[in-house]
Amino acid sequence: MKIKKLLLHFRQPWIELILSGQKTIEVRSWPTRYRGELWLHAGKKADKYAMKRFNFSAGNLTFGAIIGKCVLLDCLEFDNYTWEDLYEEHLVKDALENRKYAW
């Protein structure tokens, strides 16, 4: 049996928020049928706005490497209700525009 693993790329500090359990839903603009283990890759650049918002220092974070893994259980399309209702899990302040998916 072949075990499939997927690599997902993030800018810091989003990956740290996921690994610490503060962010349990990742917002993407596309759906996926994949379920299972995800390897989490921290990009070489930071999301400067999020770094400031969540009080992170670049000197304390890893960049340009796989730094953890998680398990993708489901993928659902957001609607206006779920976007607001699940804010504490996805942490994205922007209004829901276009299609967005909860991974």
Buried (B, 14 or more C-beta within 10 A) or exposed (E): EEEEEEEBEBBBBBBBBBBEEEBBBBBBEEBBEBEEEBBBBBBEEBBEEBBEEBEBEEEEBEBEEBBBBBEBEEBEEBEEEBBEEBEEEBBBEEEBEEEBBBB
